[in-house]
């Protein structure tokens, strides 16, 4: 493995906190990064063997129902630190909601209203969760990311409010 991708780096970062199974990594990524970086179950389970084969992870304890723990190695810590210290390149935003909104003029007024109402409910809940995370964040870097997530969710709600009826 010559260069880490963002998903691999996210997993290595989470494993700095201690060994985790794939399922625990998915849950931790959703909780920790869900407001600004998505990690799917399939991505996690694709990356773990590659990281192990590259010597960046080692297998840990076997858990219940054949779940496998992974632990970061010294090489994994070095690779993560190198990744942190490189130019991030452009951010890629992939929002199925915004893509739908771009084409929502093709929907009936009722369909569009349902799309907006459903998204508004979802993002209002995400906003409440993000506000709570921002209030409880002790680490200043996590607080900054949580504040971004609050602003992002507010921006999506504002976008939804601007969709013509």
Secondary structure, DSSP 8 states (H G I E B T S, - for coil): --S--HHHHHHHHHHTT--EEHHHHHHHHHHHHTTT----HHHHHHHHHHHHHTTSEEEEEE-GGG-EEEEE-HHHHHHHHHHHTS---------HHHHHHHTGGGS-HHHHHHHHHHHHHHHHHHHHHHHHHHHH--SHHHHHHHHHHHHHHHHHHHHHHTS--
